[in-house]
Amino acid sequence: MPVTACKKRGSCGVACGEGPCPLIAAWARRLKDKHRARVELGGLSERELKDIGLSRCQIESAVSGALWP
């Protein structure tokens, strides 16, 4: 589903005008960044994950931010 431009002030209170609402754009960027991190971490070997202090079952927690504040 494509992100469309707001025609009025969004719930964030910002007049969005031509581009997507800033909150939606930020959410979409975070979603894309998390996906990229999952793919990259998923491609590491067990030894590489161990080197950075993760196990394969901790990847989702690491990407979601549950391991670090």
NORZIDA-V431414 format. One record per residue. N is the residue number from 0. RES is the residue in one small letter. SS is DSSP state (helix for helix, strand for strand, loop for the rest). NEAR is the number of other C-alpha atoms within 10 Angstrom. D_CENTER is the distance of its C-alpha to the mean C-alpha in Angstrom with 1 decimal. Layout:
n: [N,N]
res: [RES,RES]
ss: [SS,SS]
near: [NEAR,NEAR]
d_center: [D_CENTER,D_CENTER]
This chain:
n: [0,1,2,3,4,5,6,7,8,9,10,11,12,13,14,15,16,17,18,19,20,21,22,23,24,25,26,27,28,29,30,31,32,33,34,35,36,37,38,39,40,41,42,43,44,45,46,47,48,49,50,51,52,53,54,55,56,57,58,59,60,61,62,63,64,65,66,67,68]
res: [m,p,v,t,a,c,k,k,r,g,s,c,g,v,a,c,g,e,g,p,c,p,l,i,a,a,w,a,r,r,l,k,d,k,h,r,a,r,v,e,l,g,g,l,s,e,r,e,l,k,d,i,g,l,s,r,c,q,i,e,s,a,v,s,g,a,l,w,p]
ss: [loop,loop,loop,loop,strand,loop,loop,loop,strand,loop,loop,loop,loop,loop,strand,loop,loop,loop,loop,strand,loop,helix,helix,helix,helix,helix,helix,helix,helix,helix,helix,helix,helix,helix,helix,helix,helix,helix,helix,helix,helix,helix,loop,loop,loop,helix,helix,helix,helix,helix,helix,loop,loop,loop,loop,helix,helix,helix,helix,helix,helix,helix,helix,helix,loop,loop,loop,loop,loop]
near: [3,5,11,12,14,16,13,12,12,16,9,11,10,13,15,17,13,10,13,17,24,17,14,15,14,12,12,13,12,12,12,12,13,17,13,13,17,16,12,10,19,14,11,12,12,12,11,13,17,12,10,8,9,17,16,13,8,13,18,16,12,17,17,12,11,10,12,8,4]
d_center: [17.0,16.9,15.9,19.3,20.8,22.0,25.8,26.1,24.4,21.3,20.7,19.3,22.8,21.9,24.0,21.6,24.4,23.5,19.7,17.0,16.7,14.8,12.9,12.0,11.1,8.8,7.1,7.1,5.9,2.7,3.1,5.0,4.1,3.6,6.4,8.1,8.3,9.7,12.0,13.2,13.9,15.5,17.7,19.2,22.6,23.5,25.3,22.4,20.2,23.2,23.5,20.2,21.0,19.0,20.3,18.9,18.7,16.5,13.6,11.7,12.7,11.8,8.1,8.1,10.1,13.3,15.3,15.0,15.4]
